[in-house]
């Protein structure tokens, strides 16, 4: 049986267990905003089981309506849903952990936060977690940058460029910044490599999570890998330069982030320190009026994104320069305008123009969805699912009447279609 939220609706005031199947800091910070959104959407109670117990003192005060528990305290059947729970993960092992009909095709194809929204049945939109922490004041009077050179994942997640971090530290020192390394360990062995904090930096290893939060919060910006510390810096609303290894640009977050990649144009491993520095300068240039690089303005928007997601990113980027519609009504007017142009192209039977105008209509619809806070991928998916159900119901009606598909009139097809819609509404009621 394929379960959906409607299967056990209503869940108002019931206790829903949600289990995090990762002890990673990044995963925890990525997923927790959607646990709260789920609670608010369904007006239910949440038992949230988290392996990363170090994070609990920083989450409990700002999410008081969520009952946080250690993962080890989970008991099968806990809650009010007859043993049904939600398990947030990104591996194939999670497929049997919930029964929501979520079609898993691998983490590499969707953002980390979308793994949570897909499992919990929510619309995907980047959200920062909230964190409670004690402000310990500036750890040094000088202007400084925080860096994280290690990750919990495989060596492919690392910046595999010899002496790259050392060169970057020297460059930042030259620019007037102190550099603070905030990894948990000074060095870490992975896959036969030793990943060590660079020379010339202030080392703050082995600190409590609150101290690490404080050190990052007071820094000018953060440079790191696709790891928990980058997610922590982003959660604290710091600008992040992220060195991506195995991960694609859409895996992590996009706002206030410049992605650089751990391969050169030939595919050889190792991006140069100059490229990291150049990408940070792009962030700074956006903060200075009149210094935007017009030719490379959209360079950080991944071309490999699905078209609908790509359109949203491009539109958001353009809105930074006030190239945007004031409200949804204006976009609706634009959609009507583009639809008329599509009609004219259709009447002229101009294939190239039809294709172009069709794209303009789609682009305008995505823009409207952005304004209305609608995920176009999810919205289209819902419509596809609805259409398939109506077709299936129509087939049942035709077969029941033993009608010939080829001999069905338009009038009869319309009548069957409306009958199918009515039946489905009754079933959903």
C-alpha positions as CSV (number, residue, x, y, z in Angstrom):
1,X,0.0,0.0,0.0
2,X,1.2,3.5,-0.9
3,X,0.7,5.8,2.0
4,X,0.1,9.6,1.7
5,X,-0.5,12.3,4.3
6,X,-4.2,11.9,3.4
7,X,-4.1,8.2,4.5
8,X,-3.6,9.2,8.1
9,X,-5.2,12.7,8.0
10,X,-6.2,14.3,10.2
11,X,-3.0,14.3,12.4
12,X,-3.9,17.5,14.3
13,X,-2.7,17.2,17.9
14,X,-1.2,13.8,17.2
15,X,2.4,13.0,17.9
16,X,4.5,12.4,14.8
17,X,8.0,10.9,15.2
18,X,10.6,12.3,12.8
19,X,14.0,10.7,12.9
20,X,17.3,12.2,11.5
21,X,19.3,9.4,10.1
22,X,22.5,11.4,10.0
23,X,24.7,12.8,12.7
24,X,26.2,15.4,10.3
25,X,26.0,19.1,11.4
26,X,25.2,20.2,7.9
27,X,22.4,17.7,7.5
28,X,20.9,18.6,10.9
29,X,20.9,22.4,10.0
30,X,19.6,21.7,6.5
31,X,16.6,19.7,7.7
32,X,15.4,21.2,10.9
33,X,13.5,24.2,9.4
34,X,11.2,21.8,7.6
35,X,10.4,19.9,10.7
36,X,9.0,23.1,12.1
37,X,7.2,23.9,8.9
38,X,5.7,20.4,8.9
39,X,4.5,20.9,12.5
40,X,2.9,24.3,11.7
41,X,1.3,23.0,8.5
42,X,-0.4,20.0,10.1
43,X,-0.8,21.5,13.6
44,X,0.6,18.4,15.1
45,X,3.1,17.5,17.9
46,X,6.6,16.4,16.9
47,X,9.0,14.0,18.6
48,X,12.3,14.8,16.7
49,X,15.1,12.3,17.2
50,X,18.6,13.7,16.5
51,X,21.9,11.7,16.6
52,X,23.9,15.0,16.9
53,X,23.1,15.6,20.6
54,X,25.6,18.5,20.7
55,X,23.2,20.5,18.6
56,X,20.2,20.1,21.0
57,X,21.1,23.1,23.4
58,X,21.2,25.3,20.3
59,X,17.9,24.1,18.8
60,X,15.6,23.6,21.8
61,X,15.3,27.2,22.9
62,X,14.4,28.5,19.4
63,X,12.1,25.6,18.5
64,X,10.2,25.2,21.8
65,X,7.2,23.4,20.2
66,X,9.4,20.5,19.0
67,X,10.2,17.8,21.5
68,X,13.8,17.0,20.8
69,X,15.2,13.6,21.8
70,X,18.4,11.6,21.2
71,X,18.2,9.1,18.4
72,X,19.0,6.3,20.9
73,X,15.7,7.0,22.7
74,X,13.6,6.1,19.7
75,X,11.1,3.3,20.2
76,X,9.3,1.8,17.2
77,X,5.6,2.7,17.4
78,X,6.2,5.8,19.5
79,X,3.6,8.5,18.8
80,X,0.0,8.4,17.6
81,X,0.3,7.2,14.0
82,X,0.2,3.5,14.5
83,X,4.0,2.9,14.0
84,X,4.3,5.3,11.0
85,X,7.2,7.7,11.2
86,X,9.3,9.9,9.0
87,X,13.0,9.2,8.5
88,X,15.1,12.0,7.0
89,X,18.1,10.6,5.1
90,X,19.6,10.7,1.6
91,X,20.7,7.1,1.1
92,X,18.9,4.2,-0.5
93,X,18.4,2.7,3.0
94,X,15.8,5.3,3.7
95,X,13.5,4.1,1.0
96,X,11.9,1.4,3.3
97,X,11.8,3.8,6.2
98,X,8.7,5.6,5.1
99,X,5.8,4.8,2.8
100,X,5.0,8.0,1.1
101,X,5.5,7.0,-2.5
102,X,8.6,9.2,-2.8
103,X,10.5,8.2,-5.9
104,X,14.1,8.1,-4.9
105,X,16.6,8.6,-7.7
106,X,19.7,9.6,-5.7
107,X,20.9,12.6,-3.7
108,X,23.0,13.8,-6.5
109,X,19.9,14.9,-8.4
110,X,18.3,17.2,-5.8
111,X,19.4,19.7,-3.2
112,X,20.1,18.5,0.3
113,X,17.2,20.5,1.8
114,X,14.8,19.1,-0.8
115,X,15.4,15.6,0.5
116,X,13.5,16.8,3.6
117,X,10.7,18.6,1.7
118,X,10.1,15.6,-0.5
119,X,9.9,13.2,2.4
120,X,7.7,15.5,4.5
121,X,5.5,16.6,1.6
122,X,6.4,20.3,1.7
123,X,7.2,22.8,-1.0
124,X,11.0,23.3,-1.5
125,X,12.4,26.7,-0.8
126,X,15.8,27.4,0.9
127,X,15.4,28.0,4.6
128,X,17.9,28.8,7.2
129,X,17.7,27.1,10.6
130,X,17.5,29.2,13.8
131,X,20.2,28.8,16.4
132,X,20.5,29.7,20.0
133,X,24.0,30.6,21.2
134,X,25.8,32.7,23.8
135,X,27.7,35.6,22.3
136,X,31.2,35.4,23.8
137,X,32.4,38.6,22.1
138,X,35.0,39.0,19.4
139,X,37.8,36.4,19.8
140,X,40.3,38.8,18.4
141,X,40.3,42.6,17.7
142,X,41.8,42.2,14.2
143,X,39.6,41.7,11.1
144,X,39.6,37.9,10.3
145,X,38.2,35.2,8.0
146,X,37.2,31.7,9.2
147,X,38.1,28.6,7.3
148,X,37.1,25.0,7.4
149,X,39.5,22.7,5.6
150,X,38.0,19.3,6.7
151,X,34.9,17.3,6.0
152,X,33.3,14.1,7.4
153,X,32.9,12.7,3.9
154,X,35.4,11.1,1.5
155,X,38.6,12.7,0.2
156,X,36.7,13.8,-2.9
157,X,35.0,16.4,-0.7
158,X,38.3,18.0,0.1
159,X,40.2,20.7,-1.8
160,X,42.7,18.4,-3.4
161,X,45.1,21.1,-4.5
162,X,48.6,20.9,-3.0
163,X,49.4,23.8,-0.7
164,X,46.3,25.6,-1.8
165,X,45.2,26.5,1.7
166,X,48.6,27.8,2.6
167,X,48.6,30.0,-0.5
168,X,45.1,31.3,0.3
169,X,46.1,32.1,3.9
170,X,49.1,34.1,2.6
171,X,46.9,36.0,0.2
172,X,44.3,36.8,2.9
173,X,47.0,37.9,5.3
174,X,48.3,40.2,2.5
175,X,44.8,41.7,2.1
176,X,44.8,42.5,5.8
177,X,42.8,39.6,7.2
178,X,43.8,37.2,10.0
179,X,42.7,33.6,9.2
180,X,41.2,31.4,11.8
181,X,40.8,27.6,11.3
182,X,37.7,26.3,13.1
183,X,37.7,22.6,12.3
184,X,37.2,20.1,15.1
185,X,40.7,18.6,14.5
186,X,44.0,20.2,13.5
187,X,44.6,17.3,11.1
188,X,42.5,14.4,9.9
189,X,43.3,11.3,7.9
190,X,41.0,10.4,5.0
191,X,41.6,7.7,2.4
192,X,45.3,7.6,3.0
193,X,45.7,11.4,3.0
194,X,46.4,13.7,5.9
195,X,44.3,16.9,5.7
196,X,46.0,19.5,8.0
197,X,45.1,23.0,8.9
198,X,47.4,25.4,6.9
199,X,50.3,27.2,8.3
200,X,50.0,30.9,9.2
201,X,46.5,30.7,10.6
202,X,45.1,31.0,14.1
203,X,44.0,27.6,15.2
204,X,40.8,27.1,17.2
205,X,40.4,23.3,17.0
206,X,38.4,21.1,19.4
207,X,36.2,23.9,20.6
208,X,32.6,23.6,21.7
209,X,29.8,24.2,19.2
210,X,29.0,27.5,20.9
211,X,32.6,28.7,20.6
212,X,32.7,27.7,17.0
213,X,29.5,29.5,16.3
214,X,30.9,32.6,18.0
215,X,34.1,32.5,16.1
216,X,32.3,32.2,12.7
217,X,29.7,34.8,13.6
218,X,32.3,37.5,14.3
219,X,34.4,36.7,11.2
220,X,34.1,38.7,8.0
221,X,33.3,35.7,5.8
222,X,33.9,31.9,5.7
223,X,35.7,29.7,3.2
224,X,35.2,26.0,3.4
225,X,34.1,22.7,1.8
226,X,30.7,21.3,1.1
227,X,30.5,20.4,4.8
228,X,28.8,21.1,8.1
229,X,30.9,24.2,8.9
230,X,29.8,25.9,5.6
231,X,26.2,25.1,6.5
232,X,26.8,26.6,10.0
233,X,28.3,29.8,8.5
234,X,25.4,30.1,6.1
235,X,22.9,29.6,8.9
236,X,24.6,32.5,10.7
237,X,24.1,34.5,7.5
238,X,27.7,34.8,6.6
239,X,29.0,35.0,3.0
240,X,30.5,31.6,2.1
241,X,33.0,30.6,-0.5
242,X,32.4,26.9,-1.0
243,X,35.0,24.6,-2.6
244,X,32.9,21.8,-4.1
245,X,34.5,18.5,-4.7
246,X,32.1,15.6,-5.4
247,X,29.0,17.6,-4.9
248,X,27.1,19.5,-7.6
249,X,26.2,23.2,-7.1
250,X,22.6,22.5,-6.3
251,X,23.4,20.0,-3.5
252,X,24.1,22.7,-1.0
253,X,22.7,26.2,-0.5
254,X,22.8,29.1,-3.1
255,X,22.1,32.3,-1.3
256,X,25.1,34.3,-0.1
257,X,27.4,31.5,-1.5
258,X,29.9,31.4,-4.3
259,X,30.6,27.9,-5.5
260,X,34.0,26.9,-6.9
261,X,34.9,23.4,-8.1
262,X,37.5,20.9,-7.3
263,X,38.4,20.2,-11.0
264,X,39.9,22.3,-13.7
265,X,38.5,22.6,-17.2
266,X,40.3,19.5,-18.3
267,X,38.7,17.5,-15.6
268,X,41.9,17.2,-13.6
269,X,41.5,17.3,-9.8
270,X,42.5,20.5,-8.1
271,X,41.3,24.1,-8.4
272,X,43.8,26.8,-7.9
273,X,43.9,29.2,-5.0
274,X,43.6,32.0,-7.5
275,X,40.2,30.8,-8.5
276,X,39.0,30.7,-4.9
277,X,40.3,34.3,-4.4
278,X,38.7,35.5,-7.7
279,X,35.3,34.0,-6.7
280,X,35.4,35.8,-3.3
281,X,36.1,39.0,-5.1
282,X,32.9,38.5,-7.0
283,X,30.9,38.6,-3.8
284,X,32.7,41.8,-2.8
285,X,32.0,43.3,-6.2
286,X,28.3,42.8,-5.8
287,X,28.4,45.0,-2.7
288,X,30.0,47.9,-4.6
289,X,27.7,49.9,-6.9
290,X,28.8,49.9,-10.5
291,X,31.4,47.2,-10.2
292,X,29.3,44.2,-11.3
293,X,30.9,42.0,-14.1
294,X,28.1,42.1,-16.7
295,X,29.5,39.2,-18.7
296,X,29.8,36.9,-15.8
297,X,26.8,38.0,-13.6
298,X,25.0,34.6,-13.9
299,X,28.2,32.5,-13.7
300,X,27.3,31.1,-10.3
301,X,23.9,29.9,-11.5
302,X,24.5,26.2,-12.5
303,X,23.7,25.4,-16.1
304,X,23.1,21.8,-15.2
305,X,20.0,22.6,-13.1
306,X,16.6,21.4,-14.4
307,X,15.1,24.2,-16.6
308,X,12.4,25.2,-14.2
309,X,14.9,25.5,-11.3
310,X,17.4,27.2,-13.5
311,X,14.8,29.8,-14.4
312,X,14.0,30.6,-10.7
313,X,17.7,31.1,-10.0
314,X,18.2,33.4,-12.9
315,X,15.1,35.4,-11.9
316,X,16.2,35.7,-8.3
317,X,19.7,36.8,-9.5
318,X,18.2,39.5,-11.7
319,X,16.0,40.7,-8.9
320,X,19.2,41.7,-7.0
321,X,19.5,44.5,-9.5
322,X,15.7,45.4,-9.3
323,X,15.0,43.7,-12.6
324,X,11.8,42.3,-11.3
325,X,8.0,42.8,-11.4
326,X,6.4,44.7,-8.5
327,X,3.6,42.3,-8.0
328,X,1.9,39.2,-9.3
329,X,-0.8,41.2,-11.2
330,X,1.9,42.7,-13.4
331,X,3.3,39.2,-14.1
332,X,-0.2,37.9,-15.0
333,X,-0.4,40.8,-17.5
334,X,2.9,39.7,-19.0
335,X,1.7,36.1,-19.2
336,X,-1.3,37.3,-21.3
337,X,1.0,39.3,-23.5
338,X,3.3,36.3,-24.1
339,X,0.3,34.0,-24.7
340,X,-1.0,36.4,-27.5
341,X,2.5,36.4,-29.1
342,X,2.4,32.6,-29.0
343,X,-1.0,32.6,-30.7
344,X,0.3,34.9,-33.4
345,X,3.3,32.7,-34.0
346,X,1.0,29.7,-34.2
347,X,-1.2,31.4,-36.7
348,X,1.8,32.2,-38.8
349,X,3.0,28.6,-38.5
350,X,6.5,29.7,-37.7
351,X,8.1,26.7,-35.9
352,X,11.1,28.7,-34.5
353,X,8.9,31.5,-33.3
354,X,6.4,29.1,-31.7
355,X,9.2,27.4,-29.8
356,X,10.6,30.8,-28.6
357,X,7.2,32.2,-27.6
358,X,6.2,29.0,-25.8
359,X,9.5,29.3,-23.8
360,X,8.6,32.9,-22.9
361,X,5.2,31.8,-21.6
362,X,6.8,29.1,-19.4
363,X,9.4,31.6,-18.1
364,X,6.7,34.1,-17.2
365,X,4.7,31.3,-15.4
366,X,7.8,30.4,-13.4
367,X,8.2,34.1,-12.5
368,X,4.6,34.1,-11.2
369,X,5.2,31.0,-9.2
370,X,8.3,32.6,-7.6
371,X,6.2,35.7,-6.6
372,X,3.5,33.4,-5.2
373,X,6.1,31.2,-3.3
374,X,5.2,28.2,-5.4
375,X,7.7,25.5,-6.4
376,X,7.1,25.0,-10.1
377,X,8.6,21.5,-10.1
378,X,6.3,20.4,-7.3
379,X,3.3,22.2,-8.7
380,X,3.8,20.6,-12.1
381,X,4.3,17.2,-10.4
382,X,0.9,17.5,-8.6
383,X,-0.8,18.4,-11.9
384,X,0.8,15.4,-13.7
385,X,-0.3,13.1,-10.9
386,X,-3.8,14.5,-11.0
387,X,-4.0,14.2,-14.8
388,X,-2.9,10.5,-14.6
389,X,-5.5,9.7,-12.0
390,X,-8.3,11.3,-14.1
391,X,-7.1,9.4,-17.2
392,X,-7.1,6.1,-15.3
393,X,-10.6,6.8,-14.0
394,X,-11.8,7.7,-17.5
395,X,-10.4,4.4,-18.8
396,X,-12.3,2.5,-16.1
397,X,-15.6,4.2,-17.2
398,X,-15.0,3.6,-20.9
399,X,-14.2,-0.1,-20.2
400,X,-17.3,-0.5,-18.0
401,X,-19.5,0.8,-20.8
402,X,-17.5,-1.4,-23.3
403,X,-17.1,1.6,-25.6
404,X,-14.7,1.9,-28.6
405,X,-12.0,4.5,-28.1
406,X,-11.8,5.3,-31.8
407,X,-15.5,5.9,-32.0
408,X,-15.8,8.2,-29.0
409,X,-17.1,11.7,-29.9
410,X,-15.6,14.8,-28.4
411,X,-18.9,15.3,-26.5
412,X,-18.8,11.8,-25.0
413,X,-15.1,12.1,-24.0
414,X,-15.8,15.4,-22.3
415,X,-18.8,13.9,-20.4
416,X,-16.6,10.9,-19.3
417,X,-13.8,13.3,-18.2
418,X,-16.2,15.3,-16.1
419,X,-17.7,12.1,-14.6
420,X,-14.1,10.9,-13.7
421,X,-13.4,14.3,-12.0
422,X,-16.6,14.0,-9.9
423,X,-15.8,10.4,-8.9
424,X,-12.3,11.4,-7.8
425,X,-13.6,14.3,-5.8
426,X,-16.0,12.0,-4.0
427,X,-13.2,9.6,-3.2
428,X,-11.0,12.4,-1.8
429,X,-13.8,13.9,0.3
